[in-house]
Amino acid sequence: MRYREFWDLVDDVLGSAQGRGLVRELVIGELGNRTAQQALDDGDEPRTVWHALCDALGVPDAARWGTDPHRAAPPRR
């Protein structure tokens, strides 16, 4: 997953305003008690950050990949 794809999913799945706020403000234990933005800034893979964010928010697997029917869900690593 690329950074662009991460941000596209944030906007599509979580909503642009609310999603970007959560990326900046929600501290996630799975990311070492950092926000998603801090994890990305520290070089964590966007795929790992996306899964951790979705896990923390309880987003079901079926809803994690947005509305684009051609978007393939990247597996966890």
N, CA, C, O and CB atoms as a CASP TS submission, in Angstrom:
PFRMAT TS
TARGET T0000
AUTHOR 0000-0000-0000
METHOD Language model
MODEL 1
PARENT N/A
ATOM      1  N   MET     1       0.845  -1.172   0.000  1.00  0.00           N
ATOM      2  CA  MET     1       0.000   0.000   0.000  1.00  0.00           C
ATOM      3  C   MET     1       0.893   1.238   0.000  1.00  0.00           C
ATOM      4  O   MET     1       1.891   1.305   0.717  1.00  0.00           O
ATOM      5  CB  MET     1      -0.963  -0.004   1.219  1.00  0.00           C
ATOM      6  N   ARG     2       0.521   2.190  -0.798  1.00  0.00           N
ATOM      7  CA  ARG     2       1.259   3.451  -0.866  1.00  0.00           C
ATOM      8  C   ARG     2       0.586   4.483   0.034  1.00  0.00           C
ATOM      9  O   ARG     2      -0.561   4.312   0.446  1.00  0.00           O
ATOM     10  CB  ARG     2       1.340   3.970  -2.330  1.00  0.00           C
ATOM     11  N   TYR     3       1.311   5.546   0.329  1.00  0.00           N
ATOM     12  CA  TYR     3       0.754   6.602   1.175  1.00  0.00           C
ATOM     13  C   TYR     3      -0.521   7.183   0.554  1.00  0.00           C
ATOM     14  O   TYR     3      -1.485   7.464   1.266  1.00  0.00           O
ATOM     15  CB  TYR     3       1.795   7.718   1.396  1.00  0.00           C
ATOM     16  N   ARG     4      -0.527   7.361  -0.750  1.00  0.00           N
ATOM     17  CA  ARG     4      -1.707   7.896  -1.436  1.00  0.00           C
ATOM     18  C   ARG     4      -2.908   6.991  -1.210  1.00  0.00           C
ATOM     19  O   ARG     4      -4.013   7.467  -0.951  1.00  0.00           O
ATOM     20  CB  ARG     4      -1.436   8.054  -2.945  1.00  0.00           C
ATOM     21  N   GLU     5      -2.690   5.694  -1.308  1.00  0.00           N
ATOM     22  CA  GLU     5      -3.775   4.738  -1.084  1.00  0.00           C
ATOM     23  C   GLU     5      -4.278   4.803   0.361  1.00  0.00           C
ATOM     24  O   GLU     5      -5.480   4.716   0.614  1.00  0.00           O
ATOM     25  CB  GLU     5      -3.306   3.312  -1.417  1.00  0.00           C
ATOM     26  N   PHE     6      -3.351   4.954   1.296  1.00  0.00           N
ATOM     27  CA  PHE     6      -3.722   5.085   2.707  1.00  0.00           C
ATOM     28  C   PHE     6      -4.676   6.269   2.879  1.00  0.00           C
ATOM     29  O   PHE     6      -5.740   6.139   3.484  1.00  0.00           O
ATOM     30  CB  PHE     6      -2.458   5.268   3.598  1.00  0.00           C
ATOM     31  N   TRP     7      -4.279   7.420   2.339  1.00  0.00           N
ATOM     32  CA  TRP     7      -5.099   8.624   2.509  1.00  0.00           C
ATOM     33  C   TRP     7      -6.417   8.522   1.752  1.00  0.00           C
ATOM     34  O   TRP     7      -7.435   9.040   2.212  1.00  0.00           O
ATOM     35  CB  TRP     7      -4.331   9.854   2.040  1.00  0.00           C
ATOM     36  N   ASP     8      -6.411   7.865   0.602  1.00  0.00           N
ATOM     37  CA  ASP     8      -7.668   7.642  -0.128  1.00  0.00           C
ATOM     38  C   ASP     8      -8.630   6.804   0.705  1.00  0.00           C
ATOM     39  O   ASP     8      -9.828   7.084   0.746  1.00  0.00           O
ATOM     40  CB  ASP     8      -7.398   6.949  -1.482  1.00  0.00           C
ATOM     41  N   LEU     9      -8.102   5.772   1.372  1.00  0.00           N
ATOM     42  CA  LEU     9      -8.941   4.929   2.217  1.00  0.00           C
ATOM     43  C   LEU     9      -9.442   5.689   3.443  1.00  0.00           C
ATOM     44  O   LEU     9     -10.598   5.542   3.841  1.00  0.00           O
ATOM     45  CB  LEU     9      -8.170   3.686   2.652  1.00  0.00           C
ATOM     46  N   VAL    10      -8.578   6.497   4.037  1.00  0.00           N
ATOM     47  CA  VAL    10      -9.015   7.312   5.182  1.00  0.00           C
ATOM     48  C   VAL    10     -10.222   8.147   4.772  1.00  0.00           C
ATOM     49  O   VAL    10     -11.235   8.167   5.471  1.00  0.00           O
ATOM     50  CB  VAL    10      -7.860   8.233   5.694  1.00  0.00           C
ATOM     51  N   ASP    11     -10.112   8.836   3.636  1.00  0.00           N
ATOM     52  CA  ASP    11     -11.201   9.695   3.171  1.00  0.00           C
ATOM     53  C   ASP    11     -12.453   8.894   2.840  1.00  0.00           C
ATOM     54  O   ASP    11     -13.562   9.298   3.188  1.00  0.00           O
ATOM     55  CB  ASP    11     -10.761  10.488   1.950  1.00  0.00           C
ATOM     56  N   ASP    12     -12.277   7.756   2.168  1.00  0.00           N
ATOM     57  CA  ASP    12     -13.414   6.953   1.711  1.00  0.00           C
ATOM     58  C   ASP    12     -14.106   6.218   2.852  1.00  0.00           C
ATOM     59  O   ASP    12     -15.334   6.223   2.933  1.00  0.00           O
ATOM     60  CB  ASP    12     -12.954   5.953   0.671  1.00  0.00           C
ATOM     61  N   VAL    13     -13.344   5.595   3.725  1.00  0.00           N
ATOM     62  CA  VAL    13     -13.915   4.748   4.776  1.00  0.00           C
ATOM     63  C   VAL    13     -14.319   5.561   6.018  1.00  0.00           C
ATOM     64  O   VAL    13     -15.363   5.305   6.619  1.00  0.00           O
ATOM     65  CB  VAL    13     -12.911   3.663   5.172  1.00  0.00           C
ATOM     66  N   LEU    14     -13.499   6.523   6.390  1.00  0.00           N
ATOM     67  CA  LEU    14     -13.735   7.252   7.635  1.00  0.00           C
ATOM     68  C   LEU    14     -14.289   8.660   7.427  1.00  0.00           C
ATOM     69  O   LEU    14     -14.755   9.289   8.377  1.00  0.00           O
ATOM     70  CB  LEU    14     -12.460   7.335   8.415  1.00  0.00           C
ATOM     71  N   GLY    15     -14.240   9.149   6.209  1.00  0.00           N
ATOM     72  CA  GLY    15     -14.651  10.524   5.927  1.00  0.00           C
ATOM     73  C   GLY    15     -13.452  11.445   6.014  1.00  0.00           C
ATOM     74  O   GLY    15     -12.605  11.290   6.894  1.00  0.00           O
ATOM     75  N   SER    16     -13.377  12.394   5.112  1.00  0.00           N
ATOM     76  CA  SER    16     -12.159  13.199   5.024  1.00  0.00           C
ATOM     77  C   SER    16     -11.879  13.995   6.298  1.00  0.00           C
ATOM     78  O   SER    16     -10.754  13.963   6.795  1.00  0.00           O
ATOM     79  CB  SER    16     -12.257  14.145   3.852  1.00  0.00           C
ATOM     80  N   ALA    17     -12.846  14.693   6.828  1.00  0.00           N
ATOM     81  CA  ALA    17     -12.594  15.510   8.020  1.00  0.00           C
ATOM     82  C   ALA    17     -12.400  14.642   9.263  1.00  0.00           C
ATOM     83  O   ALA    17     -11.407  14.788   9.976  1.00  0.00           O
ATOM     84  CB  ALA    17     -13.749  16.491   8.244  1.00  0.00           C
ATOM     85  N   GLN    18     -13.346  13.742   9.520  1.00  0.00           N
ATOM     86  CA  GLN    18     -13.254  12.905  10.716  1.00  0.00           C
ATOM     87  C   GLN    18     -12.055  11.962  10.631  1.00  0.00           C
ATOM     88  O   GLN    18     -11.327  11.797  11.610  1.00  0.00           O
ATOM     89  CB  GLN    18     -14.548  12.098  10.907  1.00  0.00           C
ATOM     90  N   GLY    19     -11.847  11.350   9.478  1.00  0.00           N
ATOM     91  CA  GLY    19     -10.753  10.402   9.322  1.00  0.00           C
ATOM     92  C   GLY    19      -9.399  11.033   9.534  1.00  0.00           C
ATOM     93  O   GLY    19      -8.548  10.475  10.227  1.00  0.00           O
ATOM     94  N   ARG    20      -9.192  12.196   8.941  1.00  0.00           N
ATOM     95  CA  ARG    20      -7.896  12.866   9.096  1.00  0.00           C
ATOM     96  C   ARG    20      -7.669  13.332  10.528  1.00  0.00           C
ATOM     97  O   ARG    20      -6.536  13.356  11.009  1.00  0.00           O
ATOM     98  CB  ARG    20      -7.801  14.056   8.146  1.00  0.00           C
ATOM     99  N   GLY    21      -8.749  13.699  11.203  1.00  0.00           N
ATOM    100  CA  GLY    21      -8.633  14.040  12.619  1.00  0.00           C
ATOM    101  C   GLY    21      -8.246  12.833  13.454  1.00  0.00           C
ATOM    102  O   GLY    21      -7.414  12.943  14.354  1.00  0.00           O
ATOM    103  N   LEU    22      -8.833  11.692  13.169  1.00  0.00           N
ATOM    104  CA  LEU    22      -8.485  10.468  13.890  1.00  0.00           C
ATOM    105  C   LEU    22      -7.039  10.070  13.638  1.00  0.00           C
ATOM    106  O   LEU    22      -6.351   9.624  14.557  1.00  0.00           O
ATOM    107  CB  LEU    22      -9.418   9.330  13.485  1.00  0.00           C
ATOM    108  N   VAL    23      -6.571  10.223  12.410  1.00  0.00           N
ATOM    109  CA  VAL    23      -5.175   9.895  12.090  1.00  0.00           C
ATOM    110  C   VAL    23      -4.232  10.757  12.928  1.00  0.00           C
ATOM    111  O   VAL    23      -3.199  10.278  13.396  1.00  0.00           O
ATOM    112  CB  VAL    23      -4.893  10.099  10.574  1.00  0.00           C
ATOM    113  N   ARG    24      -4.587  12.019  13.115  1.00  0.00           N
ATOM    114  CA  ARG    24      -3.726  12.940  13.867  1.00  0.00           C
ATOM    115  C   ARG    24      -3.837  12.781  15.379  1.00  0.00           C
ATOM    116  O   ARG    24      -2.867  13.030  16.094  1.00  0.00           O
ATOM    117  CB  ARG    24      -4.057  14.356  13.498  1.00  0.00           C
ATOM    118  N   GLU    25      -5.017  12.365  15.884  1.00  0.00           N
ATOM    119  CA  GLU    25      -5.273  12.475  17.319  1.00  0.00           C
ATOM    120  C   GLU    25      -5.451  11.165  18.079  1.00  0.00           C
ATOM    121  O   GLU    25      -5.176  11.119  19.278  1.00  0.00           O
ATOM    122  CB  GLU    25      -6.467  13.280  17.516  1.00  0.00           C
ATOM    123  N   LEU    26      -5.904  10.097  17.416  1.00  0.00           N
ATOM    124  CA  LEU    26      -6.193   8.844  18.120  1.00  0.00           C
ATOM    125  C   LEU    26      -4.896   8.086  18.420  1.00  0.00           C
ATOM    126  O   LEU    26      -4.177   7.690  17.503  1.00  0.00           O
ATOM    127  CB  LEU    26      -7.151   7.960  17.283  1.00  0.00           C
ATOM    128  N   VAL    27      -4.610   7.892  19.684  1.00  0.00           N
ATOM    129  CA  VAL    27      -3.425   7.128  20.108  1.00  0.00           C
ATOM    130  C   VAL    27      -3.795   5.652  20.078  1.00  0.00           C
ATOM    131  O   VAL    27      -4.795   5.239  20.665  1.00  0.00           O
ATOM    132  CB  VAL    27      -2.930   7.563  21.548  1.00  0.00           C
ATOM    133  N   ILE    28      -2.968   4.856  19.381  1.00  0.00           N
ATOM    134  CA  ILE    28      -3.268   3.446  19.146  1.00  0.00           C
ATOM    135  C   ILE    28      -2.195   2.584  19.809  1.00  0.00           C
ATOM    136  O   ILE    28      -1.011   2.687  19.490  1.00  0.00           O
ATOM    137  CB  ILE    28      -3.355   3.143  17.623  1.00  0.00           C
ATOM    138  N   GLY    29      -2.629   1.740  20.729  1.00  0.00           N
ATOM    139  CA  GLY    29      -1.695   0.865  21.442  1.00  0.00           C
ATOM    140  C   GLY    29      -0.908  -0.037  20.516  1.00  0.00           C
ATOM    141  O   GLY    29       0.285  -0.258  20.723  1.00  0.00           O
ATOM    142  N   GLU    30      -1.570  -0.561  19.492  1.00  0.00           N
ATOM    143  CA  GLU    30      -0.926  -1.465  18.538  1.00  0.00           C
ATOM    144  C   GLU    30       0.232  -0.792  17.781  1.00  0.00           C
ATOM    145  O   GLU    30       1.099  -1.466  17.226  1.00  0.00           O
ATOM    146  CB  GLU    30      -1.959  -1.984  17.543  1.00  0.00           C
ATOM    147  N   LEU    31       0.227   0.535  17.771  1.00  0.00           N
ATOM    148  CA  LEU    31       1.302   1.292  17.113  1.00  0.00           C
ATOM    149  C   LEU    31       2.298   1.848  18.127  1.00  0.00           C
ATOM    150  O   LEU    31       2.998   2.824  17.856  1.00  0.00           O
ATOM    151  CB  LEU    31       0.713   2.439  16.284  1.00  0.00           C
ATOM    152  N   GLY    32       2.350   1.222  19.284  1.00  0.00           N
ATOM    153  CA  GLY    32       3.299   1.667  20.307  1.00  0.00           C
ATOM    154  C   GLY    32       2.859   2.942  20.992  1.00  0.00           C
ATOM    155  O   GLY    32       3.683   3.792  21.332  1.00  0.00           O
ATOM    156  N   ASN    33       1.552   3.075  21.195  1.00  0.00           N
ATOM    157  CA  ASN    33       0.976   4.270  21.823  1.00  0.00           C
ATOM    158  C   ASN    33       1.339   5.540  21.075  1.00  0.00           C
ATOM    159  O   ASN    33       1.686   6.563  21.666  1.00  0.00           O
ATOM    160  CB  ASN    33       1.438   4.380  23.263  1.00  0.00           C
ATOM    161  N   ARG    34       1.247   5.441  19.759  1.00  0.00           N
ATOM    162  CA  ARG    34       1.442   6.599  18.882  1.00  0.00           C
ATOM    163  C   ARG    34       0.168   6.780  18.062  1.00  0.00           C
ATOM    164  O   ARG    34      -0.663   5.877  17.965  1.00  0.00           O
ATOM    165  CB  ARG    34       2.704   6.414  17.947  1.00  0.00           C
ATOM    166  N   THR    35       0.036   7.955  17.482  1.00  0.00           N
ATOM    167  CA  THR    35      -1.055   8.168  16.541  1.00  0.00           C
ATOM    168  C   THR    35      -0.652   7.561  15.202  1.00  0.00           C
ATOM    169  O   THR    35       0.517   7.251  14.972  1.00  0.00           O
ATOM    170  CB  THR    35      -1.393   9.690  16.395  1.00  0.00           C
ATOM    171  N   ALA    36      -1.646   7.396  14.318  1.00  0.00           N
ATOM    172  CA  ALA    36      -1.337   6.885  12.985  1.00  0.00           C
ATOM    173  C   ALA    36      -0.378   7.837  12.265  1.00  0.00           C
ATOM    174  O   ALA    36       0.525   7.395  11.555  1.00  0.00           O
ATOM    175  CB  ALA    36      -2.635   6.695  12.161  1.00  0.00           C
ATOM    176  N   GLN    37      -0.578   9.148  12.452  1.00  0.00           N
ATOM    177  CA  GLN    37       0.308  10.124  11.807  1.00  0.00           C
ATOM    178  C   GLN    37       1.743   9.980  12.313  1.00  0.00           C
ATOM    179  O   GLN    37       2.691  10.027  11.528  1.00  0.00           O
ATOM    180  CB  GLN    37      -0.198  11.558  12.057  1.00  0.00           C
ATOM    181  N   GLN    38       1.897   9.807  13.610  1.00  0.00           N
ATOM    182  CA  GLN    38       3.244   9.621  14.167  1.00  0.00           C
ATOM    183  C   GLN    38       3.886   8.359  13.619  1.00  0.00           C
ATOM    184  O   GLN    38       5.076   8.355  13.302  1.00  0.00           O
ATOM    185  CB  GLN    38       3.192   9.558  15.701  1.00  0.00           C
ATOM    186  N   ALA    39       3.109   7.287  13.504  1.00  0.00           N
ATOM    187  CA  ALA    39       3.643   6.033  12.978  1.00  0.00           C
ATOM    188  C   ALA    39       4.087   6.210  11.528  1.00  0.00           C
ATOM    189  O   ALA    39       5.160   5.742  11.146  1.00  0.00           O
ATOM    190  CB  ALA    39       2.592   4.910  13.083  1.00  0.00           C
ATOM    191  N   LEU    40       3.270   6.881  10.722  1.00  0.00           N
ATOM    192  CA  LEU    40       3.663   7.136   9.329  1.00  0.00           C
ATOM    193  C   LEU    40       4.912   8.006   9.271  1.00  0.00           C
ATOM    194  O   LEU    40       5.822   7.738   8.486  1.00  0.00           O
ATOM    195  CB  LEU    40       2.513   7.811   8.557  1.00  0.00           C
ATOM    196  N   ASP    41       4.957   9.041  10.095  1.00  0.00           N
ATOM    197  CA  ASP    41       6.123   9.930  10.124  1.00  0.00           C
ATOM    198  C   ASP    41       7.386   9.191  10.552  1.00  0.00           C
ATOM    199  O   ASP    41       8.491   9.535  10.134  1.00  0.00           O
ATOM    200  CB  ASP    41       5.869  11.103  11.067  1.00  0.00           C
ATOM    201  N   ASP    42       7.209   8.168  11.392  1.00  0.00           N
ATOM    202  CA  ASP    42       8.349   7.369  11.857  1.00  0.00           C
ATOM    203  C   ASP    42       8.757   6.288  10.860  1.00  0.00           C
ATOM    204  O   ASP    42       9.722   5.560  11.092  1.00  0.00           O
ATOM    205  CB  ASP    42       8.020   6.728  13.188  1.00  0.00           C
ATOM    206  N   GLY    43       8.028   6.182   9.759  1.00  0.00           N
ATOM    207  CA  GLY    43       8.401   5.234   8.713  1.00  0.00           C
ATOM    208  C   GLY    43       7.669   3.904   8.737  1.00  0.00           C
ATOM    209  O   GLY    43       8.027   3.002   7.980  1.00  0.00           O
ATOM    210  N   ASP    44       6.656   3.753   9.578  1.00  0.00           N
ATOM    211  CA  ASP    44       5.871   2.515   9.561  1.00  0.00           C
ATOM    212  C   ASP    44       5.159   2.389   8.212  1.00  0.00           C
ATOM    213  O   ASP    44       4.797   3.388   7.592  1.00  0.00           O
ATOM    214  CB  ASP    44       4.839   2.490  10.737  1.00  0.00           C
ATOM    215  N   GLU    45       4.969   1.157   7.776  1.00  0.00           N
ATOM    216  CA  GLU    45       4.294   0.920   6.498  1.00  0.00           C
ATOM    217  C   GLU    45       2.843   1.372   6.582  1.00  0.00           C
ATOM    218  O   GLU    45       2.172   1.092   7.575  1.00  0.00           O
ATOM    219  CB  GLU    45       4.371  -0.573   6.105  1.00  0.00           C
ATOM    220  N   PRO    46       2.343   2.065   5.560  1.00  0.00           N
ATOM    221  CA  PRO    46       0.945   2.495   5.563  1.00  0.00           C
ATOM    222  C   PRO    46      -0.034   1.344   5.757  1.00  0.00           C
ATOM    223  O   PRO    46      -1.070   1.517   6.399  1.00  0.00           O
ATOM    224  CB  PRO    46       0.629   3.205   4.277  1.00  0.00           C
ATOM    225  N   ARG    47       0.279   0.174   5.212  1.00  0.00           N
ATOM    226  CA  ARG    47      -0.596  -0.993   5.356  1.00  0.00           C
ATOM    227  C   ARG    47      -0.740  -1.376   6.833  1.00  0.00           C
ATOM    228  O   ARG    47      -1.845  -1.640   7.305  1.00  0.00           O
ATOM    229  CB  ARG    47      -0.045  -2.190   4.542  1.00  0.00           C
ATOM    230  N   THR    48       0.367  -1.403   7.546  1.00  0.00           N
ATOM    231  CA  THR    48       0.351  -1.744   8.965  1.00  0.00           C
ATOM    232  C   THR    48      -0.438  -0.712   9.762  1.00  0.00           C
ATOM    233  O   THR    48      -1.221  -1.053  10.648  1.00  0.00           O
ATOM    234  CB  THR    48       1.780  -1.852   9.508  1.00  0.00           C
ATOM    235  N   VAL    49      -0.218   0.545   9.431  1.00  0.00           N
ATOM    236  CA  VAL    49      -0.918   1.632  10.119  1.00  0.00           C
ATOM    237  C   VAL    49      -2.413   1.571   9.830  1.00  0.00           C
ATOM    238  O   VAL    49      -3.229   1.777  10.728  1.00  0.00           O
ATOM    239  CB  VAL    49      -0.349   2.998   9.695  1.00  0.00           C
ATOM    240  N   TRP    50      -2.771   1.291   8.585  1.00  0.00           N
ATOM    241  CA  TRP    50      -4.187   1.211   8.226  1.00  0.00           C
ATOM    242  C   TRP    50      -4.891   0.093   8.991  1.00  0.00           C
ATOM    243  O   TRP    50      -5.981   0.300   9.525  1.00  0.00           O
ATOM    244  CB  TRP    50      -4.340   0.990   6.718  1.00  0.00           C
ATOM    245  N   HIS    51      -4.282  -1.083   9.048  1.00  0.00           N
ATOM    246  CA  HIS    51      -4.894  -2.191   9.785  1.00  0.00           C
ATOM    247  C   HIS    51      -5.025  -1.843  11.275  1.00  0.00           C
ATOM    248  O   HIS    51      -6.052  -2.135  11.888  1.00  0.00           O
ATOM    249  CB  HIS    51      -4.060  -3.485   9.606  1.00  0.00           C
ATOM    250  N   ALA    52      -4.001  -1.227  11.853  1.00  0.00           N
ATOM    251  CA  ALA    52      -4.051  -0.860  13.276  1.00  0.00           C
ATOM    252  C   ALA    52      -5.149   0.174  13.526  1.00  0.00           C
ATOM    253  O   ALA    52      -5.869   0.086  14.520  1.00  0.00           O
ATOM    254  CB  ALA    52      -2.680  -0.308  13.744  1.00  0.00           C
ATOM    255  N   LEU    53      -5.280   1.149  12.633  1.00  0.00           N
ATOM    256  CA  LEU    53      -6.316   2.168  12.771  1.00  0.00           C
ATOM    257  C   LEU    53      -7.698   1.533  12.678  1.00  0.00           C
ATOM    258  O   LEU    53      -8.573   1.829  13.492  1.00  0.00           O
ATOM    259  CB  LEU    53      -6.152   3.257  11.695  1.00  0.00           C
ATOM    260  N   CYS    54      -7.897   0.675  11.704  1.00  0.00           N
ATOM    261  CA  CYS    54      -9.187  -0.004  11.550  1.00  0.00           C
ATOM    262  C   CYS    54      -9.493  -0.901  12.742  1.00  0.00           C
ATOM    263  O   CYS    54     -10.633  -0.949  13.204  1.00  0.00           O
ATOM    264  CB  CYS    54      -9.202  -0.829  10.265  1.00  0.00           C
ATOM    265  N   ASP    55      -8.489  -1.610  13.242  1.00  0.00           N
ATOM    266  CA  ASP    55      -8.686  -2.456  14.424  1.00  0.00           C
ATOM    267  C   ASP    55      -9.123  -1.611  15.618  1.00  0.00           C
ATOM    268  O   ASP    55     -10.050  -1.975  16.342  1.00  0.00           O
ATOM    269  CB  ASP    55      -7.390  -3.230  14.762  1.00  0.00           C
ATOM    270  N   ALA    56      -8.446  -0.478  15.815  1.00  0.00           N
ATOM    271  CA  ALA    56      -8.749   0.384  16.957  1.00  0.00           C
ATOM    272  C   ALA    56     -10.164   0.960  16.868  1.00  0.00           C
ATOM    273  O   ALA    56     -10.812   1.193  17.889  1.00  0.00           O
ATOM    274  CB  ALA    56      -7.730   1.520  17.043  1.00  0.00           C
ATOM    275  N   LEU    57     -10.631   1.183  15.653  1.00  0.00           N
ATOM    276  CA  LEU    57     -11.954   1.766  15.458  1.00  0.00           C
ATOM    277  C   LEU    57     -13.046   0.714  15.270  1.00  0.00           C
ATOM    278  O   LEU    57     -14.225   1.056  15.181  1.00  0.00           O
ATOM    279  CB  LEU    57     -11.932   2.686  14.267  1.00  0.00           C
ATOM    280  N   GLY    58     -12.664  -0.558  15.211  1.00  0.00           N
ATOM    281  CA  GLY    58     -13.640  -1.627  15.030  1.00  0.00           C
ATOM    282  C   GLY    58     -14.249  -1.666  13.639  1.00  0.00           C
ATOM    283  O   GLY    58     -15.393  -2.090  13.472  1.00  0.00           O
ATOM    284  N   VAL    59     -13.494  -1.227  12.644  1.00  0.00           N
ATOM    285  CA  VAL    59     -13.983  -1.264  11.260  1.00  0.00           C
ATOM    286  C   VAL    59     -13.936  -2.713  10.783  1.00  0.00           C
ATOM    287  O   VAL    59     -12.866  -3.322  10.794  1.00  0.00           O
ATOM    288  CB  VAL    59     -13.127  -0.327  10.317  1.00  0.00           C
ATOM    289  N   PRO    60     -15.063  -3.279  10.368  1.00  0.00           N
ATOM    290  CA  PRO    60     -15.075  -4.679   9.915  1.00  0.00           C
ATOM    291  C   PRO    60     -14.248  -4.854   8.635  1.00  0.00           C
ATOM    292  O   PRO    60     -14.118  -3.930   7.833  1.00  0.00           O
ATOM    293  CB  PRO    60     -16.527  -5.151   9.674  1.00  0.00           C
ATOM    294  N   ASP    61     -13.700  -6.049   8.467  1.00  0.00           N
ATOM    295  CA  ASP    61     -12.859  -6.331   7.293  1.00  0.00           C
ATOM    296  C   ASP    61     -13.565  -5.973   5.988  1.00  0.00           C
ATOM    297  O   ASP    61     -12.942  -5.430   5.075  1.00  0.00           O
ATOM    298  CB  ASP    61     -12.461  -7.807   7.272  1.00  0.00           C
ATOM    299  N   ALA    62     -14.839  -6.267   5.896  1.00  0.00           N
ATOM    300  CA  ALA    62     -15.577  -6.025   4.655  1.00  0.00           C
ATOM    301  C   ALA    62     -15.703  -4.537   4.325  1.00  0.00           C
ATOM    302  O   ALA    62     -15.919  -4.184   3.166  1.00  0.00           O
ATOM    303  CB  ALA    62     -16.958  -6.641   4.751  1.00  0.00           C
ATOM    304  N   ALA    63     -15.573  -3.667   5.315  1.00  0.00           N
ATOM    305  CA  ALA    63     -15.731  -2.226   5.094  1.00  0.00           C
ATOM    306  C   ALA    63     -14.400  -1.485   4.999  1.00  0.00           C
ATOM    307  O   ALA    63     -14.391  -0.279   4.755  1.00  0.00           O
ATOM    308  CB  ALA    63     -16.557  -1.629   6.206  1.00  0.00           C
ATOM    309  N   ARG    64     -13.288  -2.171   5.185  1.00  0.00           N
ATOM    310  CA  ARG    64     -11.985  -1.502   5.246  1.00  0.00           C
ATOM    311  C   ARG    64     -11.460  -1.013   3.912  1.00  0.00           C
ATOM    312  O   ARG    64     -10.530  -0.208   3.878  1.00  0.00           O
ATOM    313  CB  ARG    64     -10.991  -2.419   5.836  1.00  0.00           C
ATOM    314  N   TRP    65     -12.024  -1.470   2.827  1.00  0.00           N
ATOM    315  CA  TRP    65     -11.423  -1.177   1.525  1.00  0.00           C
ATOM    316  C   TRP    65     -12.239  -0.218   0.690  1.00  0.00           C
ATOM    317  O   TRP    65     -12.022  -0.090  -0.515  1.00  0.00           O
ATOM    318  CB  TRP    65     -11.226  -2.442   0.761  1.00  0.00           C
ATOM    319  N   GLY    66     -13.174   0.455   1.326  1.00  0.00           N
ATOM    320  CA  GLY    66     -13.897   1.529   0.684  1.00  0.00           C
ATOM    321  C   GLY    66     -14.904   1.074  -0.350  1.00  0.00           C
ATOM    322  O   GLY    66     -15.301  -0.091  -0.397  1.00  0.00           O
ATOM    323  N   THR    67     -15.300   2.015  -1.171  1.00  0.00           N
ATOM    324  CA  THR    67     -16.375   1.785  -2.122  1.00  0.00           C
ATOM    325  C   THR    67     -15.887   1.403  -3.510  1.00  0.00           C
ATOM    326  O   THR    67     -16.704   1.057  -4.364  1.00  0.00           O
ATOM    327  CB  THR    67     -17.225   3.001  -2.216  1.00  0.00           C
ATOM    328  N   ASP    68     -14.593   1.454  -3.765  1.00  0.00           N
ATOM    329  CA  ASP    68     -14.054   1.106  -5.083  1.00  0.00           C
ATOM    330  C   ASP    68     -14.054  -0.413  -5.242  1.00  0.00           C
ATOM    331  O   ASP    68     -13.310  -1.106  -4.547  1.00  0.00           O
ATOM    332  CB  ASP    68     -12.613   1.679  -5.268  1.00  0.00           C
ATOM    333  N   PRO    69     -14.882  -0.940  -6.151  1.00  0.00           N
ATOM    334  CA  PRO    69     -14.966  -2.406  -6.290  1.00  0.00           C
ATOM    335  C   PRO    69     -13.698  -3.027  -6.879  1.00  0.00           C
ATOM    336  O   PRO    69     -13.537  -4.247  -6.843  1.00  0.00           O
ATOM    337  CB  PRO    69     -16.152  -2.771  -7.165  1.00  0.00           C
ATOM    338  N   HIS    70     -12.809  -2.213  -7.414  1.00  0.00           N
ATOM    339  CA  HIS    70     -11.582  -2.726  -8.022  1.00  0.00           C
ATOM    340  C   HIS    70     -10.380  -2.671  -7.073  1.00  0.00           C
ATOM    341  O   HIS    70      -9.292  -3.133  -7.414  1.00  0.00           O
ATOM    342  CB  HIS    70     -11.271  -1.943  -9.280  1.00  0.00           C
ATOM    343  N   ARG    71     -10.583  -2.109  -5.894  1.00  0.00           N
ATOM    344  CA  ARG    71      -9.480  -1.998  -4.927  1.00  0.00           C
ATOM    345  C   ARG    71      -9.282  -3.346  -4.253  1.00  0.00           C
ATOM    346  O   ARG    71     -10.211  -3.901  -3.666  1.00  0.00           O
ATOM    347  CB  ARG    71      -9.762  -0.884  -3.864  1.00  0.00           C
ATOM    348  N   ALA    72      -8.085  -3.857  -4.339  1.00  0.00           N
ATOM    349  CA  ALA    72      -7.754  -5.136  -3.694  1.00  0.00           C
ATOM    350  C   ALA    72      -7.317  -4.873  -2.255  1.00  0.00           C
ATOM    351  O   ALA    72      -6.551  -3.948  -1.982  1.00  0.00           O
ATOM    352  CB  ALA    72      -6.631  -5.890  -4.483  1.00  0.00           C
ATOM    353  N   ALA    73      -7.806  -5.687  -1.361  1.00  0.00           N
ATOM    354  CA  ALA    73      -7.428  -5.554   0.043  1.00  0.00           C
ATOM    355  C   ALA    73      -6.037  -6.105   0.269  1.00  0.00           C
ATOM    356  O   ALA    73      -5.813  -7.297   0.059  1.00  0.00           O
ATOM    357  CB  ALA    73      -8.433  -6.269   0.946  1.00  0.00           C
ATOM    358  N   PRO    74      -5.085  -5.268   0.696  1.00  0.00           N
ATOM    359  CA  PRO    74      -3.752  -5.791   0.972  1.00  0.00           C
ATOM    360  C   PRO    74      -3.756  -6.626   2.247  1.00  0.00           C
ATOM    361  O   PRO    74      -4.339  -6.217   3.251  1.00  0.00           O
ATOM    362  CB  PRO    74      -2.738  -4.646   1.090  1.00  0.00           C
ATOM    363  N   PRO    75      -3.125  -7.770   2.219  1.00  0.00           N
ATOM    364  CA  PRO    75      -3.101  -8.624   3.409  1.00  0.00           C
ATOM    365  C   PRO    75      -2.252  -8.011   4.512  1.00  0.00           C
ATOM    366  O   PRO    75      -1.408  -7.149   4.270  1.00  0.00           O
ATOM    367  CB  PRO    75      -2.571 -10.014   3.057  1.00  0.00           C
ATOM    368  N   ARG    76      -2.497  -8.471   5.712  1.00  0.00           N
ATOM    369  CA  ARG    76      -1.638  -8.056   6.840  1.00  0.00           C
ATOM    370  C   ARG    76      -0.275  -8.678   6.670  1.00  0.00           C
ATOM    371  O   ARG    76      -0.123  -9.706   6.011  1.00  0.00           O
ATOM    372  CB  ARG    76      -2.254  -8.466   8.213  1.00  0.00           C
ATOM    373  N   ARG    77       0.697  -8.059   7.259  1.00  0.00           N
ATOM    374  CA  ARG    77       2.048  -8.635   7.242  1.00  0.00           C
ATOM    375  C   ARG    77       2.428  -9.068   8.613  1.00  0.00           C
ATOM    376  O   ARG    77       3.529  -9.580   8.816  1.00  0.00           O
ATOM    377  CB  ARG    77       3.075  -7.646   6.705  1.00  0.00           C
TER
END
